Amino acid sequence: WAMIIGGLCLNIVEPIWRTAPASITAVQLIYLVFVILFGTMIAFWFYIKSLETLMPKEASLLGSIEPLAACLTTVFWLNMPFGLFQ
């Protein structure tokens, strides 16, 4: 729900119809497909498959660590600053 609400609110600021499909390059399309496949579908599939071997408590604990891992990866690997807003 948060992604739908956020997308609708952002659409007020930058409407989707302003973006011309012809302005999207082949490389950008490949990146988009990569993020969709590997960033969502395969990651979710790995999570579901891990439930076959993990207890529910372990799975929820590991799932709750994901935002911290994303933050640390952003700061240390991508060298992005971690400010007050974050």
FIMI-466458 format. One record per residue: residue number from 1; x, y, z of N, C-alpha, C, O in turn; residue in one letter. Coordinates in steps of 0.2 Angstrom, whole numbers, always signed. Each point is the difference from the previous one (the first is absolute). Example, Ala and Ser with C-alpha at 12.3 -4.5 7.8 and 13.67 -1.06 7.14 Angstrom:
BEGIN
<r k="1" n_xx="+66" n_yy="-28" n_zz="+39" ca_xx="-4" ca_yy="+6" ca_zz="+0" c_xx="+4" c_yy="+6" c_zz="+0" o_xx="+5" o_yy="-1" o_zz="+3" r="A"/>
<r k="2" n_xx="-7" n_yy="+6" n_zz="-7" ca_xx="+4" ca_yy="+6" ca_zz="+1" c_xx="-4" c_yy="+5" c_zz="+3" o_xx="+3" o_yy="+6" o_zz="+1" r="S"/>
END
This chain:
BEGIN
<r k="1" n_xx="+4" n_yy="-6" n_zz="+0" ca_xx="-4" ca_yy="+6" ca_zz="+0" c_xx="+4" c_yy="+6" c_zz="+0" o_xx="-1" o_yy="+5" o_zz="-3" r="W"/>
<r k="2" n_xx="+7" n_yy="-5" n_zz="+7" ca_xx="+4" ca_yy="+6" ca_zz="+0" c_xx="+3" c_yy="+2" c_zz="-7" o_xx="+1" o_yy="+6" o_zz="-2" r="A"/>
<r k="3" n_xx="+1" n_yy="-11" n_zz="-2" ca_xx="+2" ca_yy="+1" ca_zz="-7" c_xx="-5" c_yy="+3" c_zz="-4" o_xx="+1" o_yy="+4" o_zz="-4" r="M"/>
<r k="4" n_xx="-7" n_yy="-6" n_zz="+4" ca_xx="-6" ca_yy="+2" ca_zz="-4" c_xx="-1" c_yy="+7" c_zz="+2" o_xx="-1" o_yy="+5" o_zz="-4" r="I"/>
<r k="5" n_xx="+0" n_yy="-3" n_zz="+11" ca_xx="-1" ca_yy="+6" ca_zz="+2" c_xx="+6" c_yy="+5" c_zz="-2" o_xx="-2" o_yy="+6" o_zz="-2" r="I"/>
<r k="6" n_xx="+8" n_yy="-8" n_zz="+3" ca_xx="+5" ca_yy="+4" ca_zz="-1" c_xx="+1" c_yy="+2" c_zz="-8" o_xx="+1" o_yy="+5" o_zz="-2" r="G"/>
<r k="7" n_xx="-3" n_yy="-10" n_zz="-2" ca_xx="+0" ca_yy="+1" ca_zz="-7" c_xx="-5" c_yy="+5" c_zz="-2" o_xx="+1" o_yy="+4" o_zz="-5" r="G"/>
<r k="8" n_xx="-7" n_yy="-5" n_zz="+8" ca_xx="-5" ca_yy="+5" ca_zz="-2" c_xx="+2" c_yy="+7" c_zz="+2" o_xx="-2" o_yy="+5" o_zz="-4" r="L"/>
<r k="9" n_xx="+4" n_yy="-4" n_zz="+10" ca_xx="+2" ca_yy="+6" ca_zz="+2" c_xx="+6" c_yy="+3" c_zz="-4" o_xx="+0" o_yy="+6" o_zz="-2" r="C"/>
<r k="10" n_xx="+5" n_yy="-10" n_zz="+0" ca_xx="+5" ca_yy="+2" ca_zz="-4" c_xx="-2" c_yy="+2" c_zz="-7" o_xx="+3" o_yy="+4" o_zz="-3" r="L"/>
<r k="11" n_xx="-8" n_yy="-7" n_zz="+1" ca_xx="-3" ca_yy="+1" ca_zz="-7" c_xx="-3" c_yy="+7" c_zz="+0" o_xx="-1" o_yy="+3" o_zz="-6" r="N"/>
<r k="12" n_xx="-1" n_yy="+0" n_zz="+12" ca_xx="-2" ca_yy="+7" ca_zz="+0" c_xx="+6" c_yy="+5" c_zz="-2" o_xx="-1" o_yy="+4" o_zz="-3" r="I"/>
<r k="13" n_xx="+6" n_yy="-6" n_zz="+6" ca_xx="+6" ca_yy="+4" ca_zz="-1" c_xx="+3" c_yy="-1" c_zz="-7" o_xx="+2" o_yy="+5" o_zz="-3" r="V"/>
<r k="14" n_xx="-1" n_yy="-11" n_zz="+1" ca_xx="+3" ca_yy="-2" ca_zz="-7" c_xx="-5" c_yy="-5" c_zz="-3" o_xx="+1" o_yy="-6" o_zz="+0" r="E"/>
<r k="15" n_xx="-6" n_yy="+9" n_zz="-4" ca_xx="-5" ca_yy="-5" ca_zz="-3" c_xx="+4" c_yy="-5" c_zz="-5" o_xx="+5" o_yy="+2" o_zz="-3" r="P"/>
<r k="16" n_xx="-8" n_yy="-8" n_zz="+3" ca_xx="+3" ca_yy="-5" ca_zz="-4" c_xx="+0" c_yy="+1" c_zz="-8" o_xx="+4" o_yy="-2" o_zz="-4" r="I"/>
<r k="17" n_xx="-10" n_yy="+6" n_zz="+2" ca_xx="-1" ca_yy="+1" ca_zz="-7" c_xx="+5" c_yy="+6" c_zz="-3" o_xx="+1" o_yy="+1" o_zz="-6" r="W"/>
<r k="18" n_xx="+3" n_yy="+2" n_zz="+11" ca_xx="+5" ca_yy="+5" ca_zz="-3" c_xx="+7" c_yy="-4" c_zz="-2" o_xx="+3" o_yy="+2" o_zz="-4" r="R"/>
<r k="19" n_xx="-3" n_yy="-8" n_zz="+6" ca_xx="+6" ca_yy="-4" ca_zz="-2" c_xx="-1" c_yy="-4" c_zz="-6" o_xx="-5" o_yy="-4" o_zz="-1" r="T"/>
<r k="20" n_xx="+8" n_yy="+6" n_zz="-4" ca_xx="-1" ca_yy="-3" ca_zz="-7" c_xx="+4" c_yy="-7" c_zz="+0" o_xx="+6" o_yy="-1" o_zz="+2" r="A"/>
<r k="21" n_xx="-10" n_yy="-4" n_zz="-4" ca_xx="+3" ca_yy="-7" ca_zz="+0" c_xx="+6" c_yy="+0" c_zz="-5" o_xx="+4" o_yy="-4" o_zz="+1" r="P"/>
<r k="22" n_xx="-4" n_yy="+8" n_zz="-6" ca_xx="+6" ca_yy="+0" ca_zz="-5" c_xx="+6" c_yy="+3" c_zz="+3" o_xx="+6" o_yy="-2" o_zz="-2" r="A"/>
<r k="23" n_xx="-6" n_yy="+5" n_zz="+8" ca_xx="+6" ca_yy="+3" ca_zz="+3" c_xx="+3" c_yy="-5" c_zz="+5" o_xx="+6" o_yy="+1" o_zz="+2" r="S"/>
<r k="24" n_xx="-9" n_yy="-7" n_zz="-2" ca_xx="+3" ca_yy="-6" ca_zz="+4" c_xx="+5" c_yy="-4" c_zz="-4" o_xx="-3" o_yy="-2" o_zz="-6" r="I"/>
<r k="25" n_xx="+9" n_yy="+2" n_zz="+8" ca_xx="+5" ca_yy="-4" ca_zz="-5" c_xx="-1" c_yy="-7" c_zz="+2" o_xx="-3" o_yy="-2" o_zz="+5" r="T"/>
<r k="26" n_xx="+7" n_yy="-2" n_zz="-9" ca_xx="+0" ca_yy="-7" ca_zz="+0" c_xx="+3" c_yy="-2" c_zz="+7" o_xx="-2" o_yy="-5" o_zz="+3" r="A"/>
<r k="27" n_xx="+8" n_yy="+8" n_zz="-1" ca_xx="+3" ca_yy="-1" ca_zz="+6" c_xx="-4" c_yy="+1" c_zz="+6" o_xx="+0" o_yy="-4" o_zz="+5" r="V"/>
<r k="28" n_xx="-4" n_yy="+10" n_zz="-5" ca_xx="-4" ca_yy="+1" ca_zz="+5" c_xx="-6" c_yy="-5" c_zz="+1" o_xx="-2" o_yy="-2" o_zz="+5" r="Q"/>
<r k="29" n_xx="+0" n_yy="-1" n_zz="-11" ca_xx="-5" ca_yy="-5" ca_zz="+0" c_xx="+3" c_yy="-7" c_zz="+3" o_xx="-3" o_yy="-3" o_zz="+4" r="L"/>
<r k="30" n_xx="+9" n_yy="+2" n_zz="-6" ca_xx="+4" ca_yy="-6" ca_zz="+3" c_xx="+0" c_yy="+1" c_zz="+8" o_xx="-1" o_yy="-5" o_zz="+3" r="I"/>
<r k="31" n_xx="+3" n_yy="+11" n_zz="-1" ca_xx="+1" ca_yy="+1" ca_zz="+7" c_xx="-7" c_yy="-1" c_zz="+4" o_xx="+0" o_yy="-3" o_zz="+5" r="Y"/>
<r k="32" n_xx="-5" n_yy="+6" n_zz="-8" ca_xx="-7" ca_yy="-1" ca_zz="+3" c_xx="-2" c_yy="-7" c_zz="+0" o_xx="-2" o_yy="-3" o_zz="+6" r="L"/>
<r k="33" n_xx="+3" n_yy="-1" n_zz="-11" ca_xx="-1" ca_yy="-7" ca_zz="+0" c_xx="+4" c_yy="-4" c_zz="+6" o_xx="-2" o_yy="-4" o_zz="+3" r="V"/>
<r k="34" n_xx="+8" n_yy="+6" n_zz="-3" ca_xx="+5" ca_yy="-3" ca_zz="+5" c_xx="-3" c_yy="+1" c_zz="+7" o_xx="+0" o_yy="-4" o_zz="+4" r="F"/>
<r k="35" n_xx="-2" n_yy="+10" n_zz="-3" ca_xx="-2" ca_yy="+2" ca_zz="+7" c_xx="-6" c_yy="-4" c_zz="+2" o_xx="-1" o_yy="-2" o_zz="+5" r="V"/>
<r k="36" n_xx="-4" n_yy="+2" n_zz="-10" ca_xx="-6" ca_yy="-4" ca_zz="+1" c_xx="+1" c_yy="-7" c_zz="+1" o_xx="-3" o_yy="-3" o_zz="+5" r="I"/>
<r k="37" n_xx="+7" n_yy="+0" n_zz="-9" ca_xx="+1" ca_yy="-7" ca_zz="+1" c_xx="+5" c_yy="-2" c_zz="+6" o_xx="-2" o_yy="-4" o_zz="+4" r="L"/>
<r k="38" n_xx="+7" n_yy="+7" n_zz="-3" ca_xx="+5" ca_yy="-2" ca_zz="+5" c_xx="-1" c_yy="+4" c_zz="+7" o_xx="+1" o_yy="-3" o_zz="+5" r="F"/>
<r k="39" n_xx="-4" n_yy="+9" n_zz="-6" ca_xx="-1" ca_yy="+4" ca_zz="+6" c_xx="-6" c_yy="-2" c_zz="+4" o_xx="-1" o_yy="+1" o_zz="+6" r="G"/>
<r k="40" n_xx="-4" n_yy="-4" n_zz="-10" ca_xx="-7" ca_yy="-1" ca_zz="+3" c_xx="-1" c_yy="-8" c_zz="+0" o_xx="-1" o_yy="-3" o_zz="+5" r="T"/>
<r k="41" n_xx="+0" n_yy="+1" n_zz="-11" ca_xx="-3" ca_yy="-7" ca_zz="-1" c_xx="+5" c_yy="-5" c_zz="+3" o_xx="-2" o_yy="-5" o_zz="+4" r="M"/>
<r k="42" n_xx="+8" n_yy="+5" n_zz="-6" ca_xx="+5" ca_yy="-5" ca_zz="+2" c_xx="+1" c_yy="+1" c_zz="+8" o_xx="+1" o_yy="-5" o_zz="+3" r="I"/>
<r k="43" n_xx="+0" n_yy="+11" n_zz="-1" ca_xx="+1" ca_yy="+1" ca_zz="+7" c_xx="-6" c_yy="-3" c_zz="+4" o_xx="+1" o_yy="-3" o_zz="+5" r="A"/>
<r k="44" n_xx="-7" n_yy="+4" n_zz="-7" ca_xx="-6" ca_yy="-2" ca_zz="+3" c_xx="+0" c_yy="-8" c_zz="+0" o_xx="-2" o_yy="-3" o_zz="+5" r="F"/>
<r k="45" n_xx="+4" n_yy="+0" n_zz="-11" ca_xx="+0" ca_yy="-7" ca_zz="+0" c_xx="+5" c_yy="-3" c_zz="+4" o_xx="-1" o_yy="-5" o_zz="+3" r="W"/>
<r k="46" n_xx="+7" n_yy="+8" n_zz="-2" ca_xx="+5" ca_yy="-2" ca_zz="+5" c_xx="-3" c_yy="+0" c_zz="+7" o_xx="+1" o_yy="-5" o_zz="+4" r="F"/>
<r k="47" n_xx="-5" n_yy="+10" n_zz="-2" ca_xx="-3" ca_yy="+1" ca_zz="+6" c_xx="-5" c_yy="-6" c_zz="+1" o_xx="+0" o_yy="-3" o_zz="+6" r="Y"/>
<r k="48" n_xx="-4" n_yy="+2" n_zz="-10" ca_xx="-5" ca_yy="-5" ca_zz="+0" c_xx="+3" c_yy="-7" c_zz="+1" o_xx="-2" o_yy="-4" o_zz="+4" r="I"/>
<r k="49" n_xx="+8" n_yy="+2" n_zz="-8" ca_xx="+3" ca_yy="-6" ca_zz="+0" c_xx="+4" c_yy="-1" c_zz="+7" o_xx="+0" o_yy="-5" o_zz="+2" r="K"/>
<r k="50" n_xx="+2" n_yy="+11" n_zz="+1" ca_xx="+4" ca_yy="-1" ca_zz="+6" c_xx="-5" c_yy="-2" c_zz="+6" o_xx="+2" o_yy="-3" o_zz="+5" r="S"/>
<r k="51" n_xx="-9" n_yy="+4" n_zz="-6" ca_xx="-5" ca_yy="-2" ca_zz="+5" c_xx="+0" c_yy="-7" c_zz="+1" o_xx="-3" o_yy="-3" o_zz="+5" r="L"/>
<r k="52" n_xx="+5" n_yy="-1" n_zz="-10" ca_xx="+0" ca_yy="-7" ca_zz="+0" c_xx="+5" c_yy="-3" c_zz="+5" o_xx="-1" o_yy="-5" o_zz="+3" r="E"/>
<r k="53" n_xx="+7" n_yy="+9" n_zz="-1" ca_xx="+5" ca_yy="-2" ca_zz="+4" c_xx="+0" c_yy="+4" c_zz="+7" o_xx="+3" o_yy="-2" o_zz="+5" r="T"/>
<r k="54" n_xx="-5" n_yy="+8" n_zz="-6" ca_xx="+0" ca_yy="+5" ca_zz="+6" c_xx="-7" c_yy="-1" c_zz="+4" o_xx="-5" o_yy="-1" o_zz="-3" r="L"/>
<r k="55" n_xx="+6" n_yy="+3" n_zz="+9" ca_xx="-6" ca_yy="+0" ca_zz="+5" c_xx="-3" c_yy="+7" c_zz="-2" o_xx="+4" o_yy="+5" o_zz="-2" r="M"/>
<r k="56" n_xx="-10" n_yy="-4" n_zz="+3" ca_xx="-3" ca_yy="+7" ca_zz="-1" c_xx="+3" c_yy="+6" c_zz="+4" o_xx="+1" o_yy="+5" o_zz="-3" r="P"/>
<r k="57" n_xx="+1" n_yy="-7" n_zz="+9" ca_xx="+4" ca_yy="+5" ca_zz="+4" c_xx="+6" c_yy="+3" c_zz="-3" o_xx="+2" o_yy="+5" o_zz="-1" r="K"/>
<r k="58" n_xx="+2" n_yy="-10" n_zz="-2" ca_xx="+6" ca_yy="+1" ca_zz="-3" c_xx="-1" c_yy="+4" c_zz="-6" o_xx="+4" o_yy="+5" o_zz="-2" r="E"/>
<r k="59" n_xx="-9" n_yy="-7" n_zz="-2" ca_xx="-1" ca_yy="+4" ca_zz="-6" c_xx="-3" c_yy="+7" c_zz="+1" o_xx="+3" o_yy="+4" o_zz="-4" r="A"/>
<r k="60" n_xx="-7" n_yy="-3" n_zz="+9" ca_xx="-2" ca_yy="+7" ca_zz="+1" c_xx="+6" c_yy="+4" c_zz="+3" o_xx="+0" o_yy="+6" o_zz="-2" r="S"/>
<r k="61" n_xx="+4" n_yy="-9" n_zz="+6" ca_xx="+6" ca_yy="+4" ca_zz="+3" c_xx="+5" c_yy="+2" c_zz="-6" o_xx="+2" o_yy="+5" o_zz="+0" r="L"/>
<r k="62" n_xx="-1" n_yy="-10" n_zz="-5" ca_xx="+4" ca_yy="+2" ca_zz="-5" c_xx="-3" c_yy="+5" c_zz="-5" o_xx="+4" o_yy="+4" o_zz="-3" r="L"/>
<r k="63" n_xx="-10" n_yy="-5" n_zz="+2" ca_xx="-4" ca_yy="+5" ca_zz="-4" c_xx="+0" c_yy="+7" c_zz="+3" o_xx="+0" o_yy="+5" o_zz="-4" r="G"/>
<r k="64" n_xx="+0" n_yy="-4" n_zz="+11" ca_xx="+0" ca_yy="+6" ca_zz="+3" c_xx="+7" c_yy="+3" c_zz="+0" o_xx="+1" o_yy="+6" o_zz="+1" r="S"/>
<r k="65" n_xx="+4" n_yy="-10" n_zz="-3" ca_xx="+7" ca_yy="+3" ca_zz="+0" c_xx="+1" c_yy="+3" c_zz="-7" o_xx="+5" o_yy="+4" o_zz="-1" r="I"/>
<r k="66" n_xx="-9" n_yy="-5" n_zz="-4" ca_xx="+1" ca_yy="+2" ca_zz="-7" c_xx="+1" c_yy="+8" c_zz="+0" o_xx="+4" o_yy="+2" o_zz="-4" r="E"/>
<r k="67" n_xx="-8" n_yy="+2" n_zz="+7" ca_xx="+1" ca_yy="+7" ca_zz="+0" c_xx="+6" c_yy="+3" c_zz="+2" o_xx="+3" o_yy="+4" o_zz="-2" r="P"/>
<r k="68" n_xx="+0" n_yy="-8" n_zz="+8" ca_xx="+6" ca_yy="+2" ca_zz="+2" c_xx="+6" c_yy="-2" c_zz="-5" o_xx="+4" o_yy="+4" o_zz="-1" r="L"/>
<r k="69" n_xx="-5" n_yy="-10" n_zz="-2" ca_xx="+5" ca_yy="-2" ca_zz="-4" c_xx="+0" c_yy="+5" c_zz="-6" o_xx="+5" o_yy="+2" o_zz="-3" r="A"/>
<r k="70" n_xx="-11" n_yy="+0" n_zz="+0" ca_xx="+0" ca_yy="+5" ca_zz="-5" c_xx="+3" c_yy="+6" c_zz="+1" o_xx="+4" o_yy="+3" o_zz="-4" r="A"/>
<r k="71" n_xx="-5" n_yy="+0" n_zz="+10" ca_xx="+3" ca_yy="+6" ca_zz="+3" c_xx="+8" c_yy="+0" c_zz="+0" o_xx="+3" o_yy="+4" o_zz="-3" r="C"/>
<r k="72" n_xx="-1" n_yy="-10" n_zz="+6" ca_xx="+7" ca_yy="+0" ca_zz="+1" c_xx="+4" c_yy="-1" c_zz="-7" o_xx="+5" o_yy="+2" o_zz="-1" r="L"/>
<r k="73" n_xx="-9" n_yy="-6" n_zz="-4" ca_xx="+3" ca_yy="-1" ca_zz="-6" c_xx="+0" c_yy="+7" c_zz="-4" o_xx="+5" o_yy="+1" o_zz="-4" r="T"/>
<r k="74" n_xx="-10" n_yy="+3" n_zz="+5" ca_xx="+0" ca_yy="+7" ca_zz="-3" c_xx="+6" c_yy="+4" c_zz="+2" o_xx="+3" o_yy="+3" o_zz="-4" r="T"/>
<r k="75" n_xx="-2" n_yy="-3" n_zz="+11" ca_xx="+5" ca_yy="+4" ca_zz="+3" c_xx="+7" c_yy="-2" c_zz="-2" o_xx="+4" o_yy="+4" o_zz="-2" r="V"/>
<r k="76" n_xx="-3" n_yy="-11" n_zz="+3" ca_xx="+7" ca_yy="-2" ca_zz="-1" c_xx="+2" c_yy="-2" c_zz="-7" o_xx="+6" o_yy="+1" o_zz="-2" r="F"/>
<r k="77" n_xx="-10" n_yy="-4" n_zz="-2" ca_xx="+1" ca_yy="-3" ca_zz="-6" c_xx="-1" c_yy="+6" c_zz="-5" o_xx="+4" o_yy="+1" o_zz="-5" r="W"/>
<r k="78" n_xx="-9" n_yy="+3" n_zz="+5" ca_xx="-2" ca_yy="+5" ca_zz="-5" c_xx="+3" c_yy="+7" c_zz="+2" o_xx="-1" o_yy="+4" o_zz="-4" r="L"/>
<r k="79" n_xx="+4" n_yy="-4" n_zz="+10" ca_xx="+3" ca_yy="+6" ca_zz="+3" c_xx="-5" c_yy="+6" c_zz="+0" o_xx="+1" o_yy="+6" o_zz="-2" r="N"/>
<r k="80" n_xx="-8" n_yy="-7" n_zz="+3" ca_xx="-5" ca_yy="+5" ca_zz="+1" c_xx="+0" c_yy="+2" c_zz="+7" o_xx="+0" o_yy="-4" o_zz="+5" r="M"/>
<r k="81" n_xx="-1" n_yy="+11" n_zz="-4" ca_xx="-1" ca_yy="+2" ca_zz="+7" c_xx="-6" c_yy="-2" c_zz="+3" o_xx="-5" o_yy="-1" o_zz="-3" r="P"/>
<r k="82" n_xx="+5" n_yy="+0" n_zz="+10" ca_xx="-6" ca_yy="-2" ca_zz="+4" c_xx="-1" c_yy="+6" c_zz="+4" o_xx="+3" o_yy="+2" o_zz="+5" r="F"/>
<r k="83" n_xx="-8" n_yy="+2" n_zz="-7" ca_xx="-2" ca_yy="+6" ca_zz="+3" c_xx="-5" c_yy="+0" c_zz="+5" o_xx="-3" o_yy="-6" o_zz="+2" r="G"/>
<r k="84" n_xx="+0" n_yy="+12" n_zz="+1" ca_xx="-5" ca_yy="+0" ca_zz="+5" c_xx="-7" c_yy="-3" c_zz="-3" o_xx="-4" o_yy="-3" o_zz="+3" r="L"/>
<r k="85" n_xx="+3" n_yy="+5" n_zz="-10" ca_xx="-6" ca_yy="-2" ca_zz="-3" c_xx="-1" c_yy="-8" c_zz="+0" o_xx="-5" o_yy="-2" o_zz="+1" r="F"/>
<r k="86" n_xx="+10" n_yy="-1" n_zz="-2" ca_xx="+0" ca_yy="-8" ca_zz="-1" c_xx="-1" c_yy="-2" c_zz="+7" o_xx="+0" o_yy="-7" o_zz="+1" r="Q"/>
END
